[in-house]
């Protein structure tokens, strides 16, 4: 077990009132990213406001169920599950193809559901067969460190660009989070436990007051608009609104292959998240068995999203960062958060109210937490011998390529290019010439993998680290916690 200064460990059960507030803090932290995906895809599919509302509610319900399964039966780590960004390119490809054939938004969602369900079955096989746990034995800190770094670094476009729409509000958010979590928390337990939610309440209340006073008009990025909460329905109870709300799934091989590439990237990202989350929660390195169960249960969660009308889910990095800030790694807290998410999926008004949090506030939170995740990656990389030129070259090369190759593919994977139905001839010559040498069925796979920094870094790192000679001590495998399973899984208690 790794040394830790966590306030509540994996098996701790804080008092119910405190646990509810801590769980709500997790929900508010992931809410922006979770709602962003439906708000991105809904208009692209031509959905009405009512349909987008159903899509948001479905996503919340799916996230809650997937989180409950993961925290209770999967890795049993305090890790929130939400909509994965690894599938954006694949889903936009499906939307573009179905739209070109004159398909409706419901038909687009049916094909997405079909691809997600097939991919979920594959992920379940990879997880429960133990294959992912075995893969862990060939992953040293030389590989894991850069992958975790990229989990935070690859999210840079969701930080300053979002915060920069109103630096005054996002700057205040960042300042309060840092003040509460690093300064006032030293002498006050409240600020140590609830830095995020306290900052959110203060800043959002300020935005609401300025909106009522007319200083923040309807077009201001920090304007708080509660109209959606007033018009939203209270309860979703019709089975047709919950199960297959867009109709029964449809299947097409090309769509499935593209989505499978997203699953590969998602599993690699989750692998890094498990390590970061376990360390922040005071549990040390996760065991192969934990990793296998976690990936398998992510497959179950994705299967449910296909049935309930949402998108594929994965572990959420921003909530891993929240554990590092609050020092609360309790599984029970995350289970409470999962229950809140499930309620939000059924009670539309609560979801609409939470969606009123202004974008600059969310952007400020991201700027603080994503950097913390990258720092955990540096900590992991430091477990190997940093005096070794071998390790520095492999780690540095995989990290750089994990940032650079997605930029190379950015013109191909951009939603605008896919939505417009552009051909390879319209992309820059380098991407065109490279992809033109591949079979048509392989192009979407290469684009999906190449557009995900974590996948690129993992593939390069695994290949070089296991082919280039190096001792176990040099690679950081001398620590039994890195390679050999512990006597029992972390957090296997009641």
Secondary structure in CASP SS format (residue, H / E / C, confidence):
PFRMAT SS
TARGET T0000
AUTHOR 0000-0000-0000
METHOD secondary structure of the structure
MODEL  1
X C 1.00
X C 1.00
X C 1.00
X C 1.00
X C 1.00
X C 1.00
X C 1.00
X E 1.00
X C 1.00
X C 1.00
X C 1.00
X C 1.00
X C 1.00
X C 1.00
X C 1.00
X H 1.00
X H 1.00
X H 1.00
X H 1.00
X H 1.00
X H 1.00
X H 1.00
X H 1.00
X H 1.00
X H 1.00
X H 1.00
X H 1.00
X H 1.00
X H 1.00
X H 1.00
X H 1.00
X H 1.00
X H 1.00
X H 1.00
X H 1.00
X H 1.00
X H 1.00
X H 1.00
X H 1.00
X H 1.00
X H 1.00
X H 1.00
X H 1.00
X H 1.00
X C 1.00
X C 1.00
X C 1.00
X C 1.00
X H 1.00
X H 1.00
X H 1.00
X H 1.00
X H 1.00
X H 1.00
X H 1.00
X H 1.00
X H 1.00
X H 1.00
X H 1.00
X H 1.00
X H 1.00
X H 1.00
X H 1.00
X H 1.00
X H 1.00
X H 1.00
X H 1.00
X H 1.00
X H 1.00
X H 1.00
X H 1.00
X H 1.00
X C 1.00
X C 1.00
X C 1.00
X C 1.00
X C 1.00
X C 1.00
X C 1.00
X C 1.00
X E 1.00
X E 1.00
X E 1.00
X C 1.00
X H 1.00
X H 1.00
X H 1.00
X H 1.00
X H 1.00
X H 1.00
X H 1.00
X H 1.00
X H 1.00
X H 1.00
X H 1.00
X H 1.00
X H 1.00
X H 1.00
X H 1.00
X H 1.00
X C 1.00
X C 1.00
X C 1.00
X C 1.00
X H 1.00
X H 1.00
X H 1.00
X H 1.00
X H 1.00
X H 1.00
X H 1.00
X H 1.00
X H 1.00
X H 1.00
X H 1.00
X H 1.00
X H 1.00
X H 1.00
X H 1.00
X H 1.00
X H 1.00
X H 1.00
X H 1.00
X H 1.00
X H 1.00
X H 1.00
X H 1.00
X H 1.00
X C 1.00
X C 1.00
X H 1.00
X H 1.00
X H 1.00
X H 1.00
X H 1.00
X H 1.00
X H 1.00
X H 1.00
X C 1.00
X C 1.00
X H 1.00
X H 1.00
X H 1.00
X H 1.00
X H 1.00
X H 1.00
X H 1.00
X H 1.00
X H 1.00
X H 1.00
X H 1.00
X H 1.00
X H 1.00
X C 1.00
X C 1.00
X H 1.00
X H 1.00
X H 1.00
X C 1.00
X H 1.00
X H 1.00
X H 1.00
X H 1.00
X C 1.00
X C 1.00
X C 1.00
X H 1.00
X H 1.00
X H 1.00
X H 1.00
X H 1.00
X H 1.00
X H 1.00
X H 1.00
X H 1.00
X H 1.00
X H 1.00
X H 1.00
X H 1.00
X H 1.00
X H 1.00
X H 1.00
X H 1.00
X H 1.00
X H 1.00
X H 1.00
X C 1.00
X C 1.00
X H 1.00
X H 1.00
X H 1.00
X H 1.00
X H 1.00
X C 1.00
X H 1.00
X H 1.00
X H 1.00
X H 1.00
X H 1.00
X H 1.00
X H 1.00
X H 1.00
X H 1.00
X H 1.00
X H 1.00
X H 1.00
X H 1.00
X H 1.00
X H 1.00
X H 1.00
X H 1.00
X H 1.00
X C 1.00
X C 1.00
X C 1.00
X C 1.00
X C 1.00
X C 1.00
X C 1.00
X C 1.00
X C 1.00
X C 1.00
X C 1.00
X C 1.00
X C 1.00
X C 1.00
X H 1.00
X H 1.00
X H 1.00
X H 1.00
X H 1.00
X C 1.00
X C 1.00
X C 1.00
X C 1.00
X C 1.00
X C 1.00
X C 1.00
X H 1.00
X H 1.00
X H 1.00
X H 1.00
X C 1.00
X C 1.00
X C 1.00
X C 1.00
X C 1.00
X C 1.00
X C 1.00
X C 1.00
X C 1.00
X C 1.00
X H 1.00
X H 1.00
X H 1.00
X H 1.00
X H 1.00
X H 1.00
X H 1.00
X H 1.00
X H 1.00
X H 1.00
X H 1.00
X H 1.00
X H 1.00
X H 1.00
X H 1.00
X H 1.00
X H 1.00
X H 1.00
X H 1.00
X H 1.00
X H 1.00
X H 1.00
X H 1.00
X H 1.00
X H 1.00
X H 1.00
X H 1.00
X H 1.00
X C 1.00
X C 1.00
X C 1.00
X C 1.00
X C 1.00
X C 1.00
X C 1.00
X H 1.00
X H 1.00
X H 1.00
X H 1.00
X H 1.00
X H 1.00
X H 1.00
X H 1.00
X H 1.00
X H 1.00
X H 1.00
X H 1.00
X H 1.00
X H 1.00
X H 1.00
X H 1.00
X H 1.00
X H 1.00
X H 1.00
X H 1.00
X H 1.00
X C 1.00
X C 1.00
X C 1.00
X C 1.00
X E 1.00
X E 1.00
X E 1.00
X C 1.00
X H 1.00
X H 1.00
X H 1.00
X H 1.00
X H 1.00
X H 1.00
X H 1.00
X H 1.00
X H 1.00
X H 1.00
X C 1.00
X E 1.00
X C 1.00
X C 1.00
X H 1.00
X H 1.00
X H 1.00
X H 1.00
X H 1.00
X H 1.00
X H 1.00
X H 1.00
X H 1.00
X H 1.00
X H 1.00
X H 1.00
X H 1.00
X H 1.00
X H 1.00
X H 1.00
X C 1.00
X H 1.00
X H 1.00
X H 1.00
X H 1.00
X H 1.00
X H 1.00
X H 1.00
X C 1.00
X C 1.00
X C 1.00
X C 1.00
X H 1.00
X H 1.00
X H 1.00
X H 1.00
X H 1.00
X H 1.00
X H 1.00
X H 1.00
X H 1.00
X H 1.00
X H 1.00
X H 1.00
X H 1.00
X H 1.00
X H 1.00
X H 1.00
X H 1.00
X H 1.00
X H 1.00
X H 1.00
X H 1.00
X H 1.00
X H 1.00
X C 1.00
X C 1.00
X C 1.00
X C 1.00
X C 1.00
X C 1.00
X C 1.00
X H 1.00
X H 1.00
X H 1.00
X H 1.00
X H 1.00
X H 1.00
X H 1.00
X H 1.00
X H 1.00
X H 1.00
X H 1.00
X H 1.00
X H 1.00
X H 1.00
X H 1.00
X H 1.00
X H 1.00
X H 1.00
X H 1.00
X H 1.00
X H 1.00
X H 1.00
X H 1.00
X H 1.00
X H 1.00
X C 1.00
X H 1.00
X H 1.00
X H 1.00
X H 1.00
X H 1.00
X C 1.00
X C 1.00
X C 1.00
X C 1.00
X H 1.00
X H 1.00
X H 1.00
X C 1.00
X C 1.00
X H 1.00
X H 1.00
X H 1.00
X H 1.00
X H 1.00
X H 1.00
X H 1.00
X H 1.00
X C 1.00
X C 1.00
X C 1.00
X H 1.00
X H 1.00
X H 1.00
X H 1.00
X H 1.00
X H 1.00
X H 1.00
X H 1.00
X H 1.00
X H 1.00
X H 1.00
X C 1.00
X C 1.00
X H 1.00
X H 1.00
X H 1.00
X H 1.00
X H 1.00
X H 1.00
X H 1.00
X H 1.00
X H 1.00
X H 1.00
X H 1.00
X H 1.00
X H 1.00
X H 1.00
X H 1.00
X C 1.00
X C 1.00
X C 1.00
X C 1.00
X H 1.00
X H 1.00
X H 1.00
X H 1.00
X C 1.00
X C 1.00
X C 1.00
X C 1.00
X H 1.00
X H 1.00
X H 1.00
X H 1.00
X C 1.00
X C 1.00
X C 1.00
X C 1.00
X C 1.00
X C 1.00
X C 1.00
X C 1.00
X C 1.00
X C 1.00
X C 1.00
END
